[in-house]
Amino acid sequence: MAAEEKYWLGLSLVSGIGAAKVARLYELLGSARAAWHASDAELQQAGLDRRARQNLVELRTTLDLDGALKRLKDRHIRLLYSAGEQYPALLREIALPPPLLYCSGEIRPEDNKAVAIVGSRRMSQYGRQVTRELVTELVQQGVTIVSGLARGIDTVAHQTALELGGRTIAVLGSGLDRIYPAENRQLARDIVRNGQGAILTEHPLGTKPDARHFPPRNRIISGLSRGVLVIEAGQKSGALITTTFALEQDREVFAVPGPINSPLSEGTNSLIKEGATMVTGAVDILRELRWQPEPVNLAGRQLGLPATADEVALWTHLTRNPVHVDELCRLVELPSSTVTSTLVMMELKGLVQAVAPLHYAKFF
């Protein structure tokens, strides 16, 4: 199958041939090589119009497939094609999966246990805290976090997964050499360099980010996941597009409730009204996906000691028995927002564990 790789690359670069036509060619001819060298009659049989047929013939005469493949390998970019063994298993399940993905990093079998996390680029402090808390709980359960490397919720989801030693996959609407936004280039490098996940795109090198690319990108995000969790989203948020694809792909849709007077929660609250599973803790996701909770694995976590006055105060009142956040607020006489954000940071240090929604206990 390795010999097929360059032909999948060639087919993916032909203008006017989408996933449906590539799939039809493969079905008719049995291999990407045969599709690449198809006769005009065979191309017509697969449904390619005159312009697409011309484009393929021209590319066959001008593109050095071996050279193009070598340039990618020199940059440690792998090609995942839909008929190959390394192609993400969940994504292969959807209708018309992308024929080819450019991959920096590594997709592993355990990434089949994945949840997509999406939301507003203009997140609130509430959105940030909830993202960190839920990603923490999911990573503790061995869940891979899938998102789009965008500003806001996406960024926090990827960062938190990395901090905890978990796995995360970022899907781009651009080429691998055109990371967007630019401030997330280091985050993308960290995902790959740390061996904690992968950066994926269906676009070749040199492709700039474009608004037209993001809906198909969102379709890949949902396709890579068992379910899609929306943390904050306005009524017209692009994150809601991902839930539409999720439903088409028979994936679960989850949403975090928010204040009724917050524009950033209008979309999520509407999703819940329309039947999405309401999430107030990772246990809601685990239950819906029928995943058994696992013992928490502390490998990769940075264990520490209480460092701030608020952490010390909370640590004093915590035991191995779970304590509700409301009770902790009463004991330490701090507002719930302060207690919640402090507990999230303590959880990242490995000091405490969320054992149930809004219930925390010491690790040791």
Number of C-alpha atoms within 10 A of each C-alpha: 9 6 9 15 21 21 21 25 23 20 24 22 18 20 14 16 20 17 16 16 18 24 20 17 25 18 13 15 16 11 16 26 18 16 23 24 15 17 13 15 11 16 22 15 13 20 17 22 13 12 12 18 22 16 15 23 17 12 18 16 8 8 12 13 17 11 11 13 18 14 12 16 12 9 10 12 20 19 23 23 24 20 18 16 10 15 18 20 16 18 22 18 13 20 12 15 19 23 23 24 25 21 21 23 22 18 22 15 9 11 23 17 18 24 29 30 30 32 32 24 18 14 21 16 11 15 23 18 20 22 30 23 24 25 26 25 22 23 23 23 21 19 24 25 28 32 30 28 27 24 17 19 30 24 21 22 28 31 20 22 28 23 15 21 19 26 27 29 29 24 25 27 27 23 19 24 13 17 23 21 11 10 11 15 14 10 18 24 16 17 24 18 13 12 17 20 28 23 26 29 21 25 21 19 14 11 16 16 17 10 7 9 16 19 16 16 22 27 23 27 28 35 29 30 25 20 27 31 27 29 29 35 31 20 16 11 17 17 26 23 16 29 26 15 21 26 14 14 19 14 21 20 26 26 29 25 21 19 11 10 8 13 14 25 27 20 27 29 22 16 23 17 11 9 11 20 19 20 19 17 20 22 20 16 24 15 11 13 15 9 13 10 14 9 9 14 12 14 11 11 16 14 13 11 12 16 9 10 9 15 17 14 17 22 19 11 14 18 15 12 10 17 19 15 17 14 13 22 17 11 13 15 11 15 12 15 13 11 20 21 18 17 25 22 18 22 25 22 18 19 21 23 23 24 18 17 14 15 16 22 21 20 15 9
